[in-house]
Amino acid sequence: MPAKGGRLDLSDEEVENAVTYMLDQL
């Protein structure tokens, strides 16, 4: 899996927030 899903324009904070959001949807 590429780092940051291939989205190098995302900051670490944005990536973490996105992961948290996705986990909350489960």
C-alpha positions as CSV (number, residue, x, y, z in Angstrom):
1,M,0.0,0.0,0.0
2,P,1.5,3.4,-1.0
3,A,2.3,5.8,1.7
4,K,-0.7,8.0,2.5
5,G,-2.7,6.1,-0.1
6,G,-0.8,7.8,-2.9
7,R,-2.1,11.2,-1.8
8,L,1.2,13.0,-1.1
9,D,-0.7,16.3,-0.9
10,L,-2.3,15.2,2.4
11,S,-0.6,16.1,5.7
12,D,-0.2,13.5,8.4
13,E,-2.9,15.2,10.4
14,E,-5.4,15.0,7.5
15,V,-4.5,11.3,6.9
16,E,-5.1,10.5,10.6
17,N,-8.4,12.4,10.6
18,A,-9.5,10.5,7.5
19,V,-8.6,7.1,9.1
20,T,-10.5,8.0,12.2
21,Y,-13.5,9.0,10.2
22,M,-13.5,5.8,8.2
23,L,-13.2,3.7,11.4
24,D,-16.1,5.6,12.9
25,Q,-18.2,4.6,9.9
26,L,-17.8,0.9,10.7
